[in-house]
Amino acid sequence: MALWTEWWVWMSAALVLATLEVLVPGYIFLGFAMGAGVVGLLILLGLSAQGFALTLVIFAALSLLAYLLMRKFFALEKGQVKIWDTDIND
């Protein structure tokens, strides 16, 4: 059995990507972490794809969906600018 068909490999990748997101903030790696986590859950539930390429396509689609959902829910309203009233040193 190939390593990419194991659920724990995808969950480990999700954990590494989520940790990388903490080190490099900006919601760049969080979408990939969420995609890897969902692929890991799908494999754990027995819904694995029949090939490595199809698994990567599912991972990419889920990562893109997660990124777009985060952008929709966490973004500022259109035309709004974040204004800081206080300084971190105050």
Sequence and secondary structure as in RCSB ss.txt:
>XXXX:A:sequence
MALWTEWWVWMSAALVLATLEVLVPGYIFLGFAMGAGVVGLLILLGLSAQGFALTLVIFAALSLLAYLLMRKFFA
LEKGQVKIWDTDIND
>XXXX:A:secstr
  GGG HHHHHHHHHHHHHHHHHS SSSSHHHHHHHHHHHHHHHTT   SSHHHHHHHHHHHHHHHHHHHHHHHS
  TT      S TT 
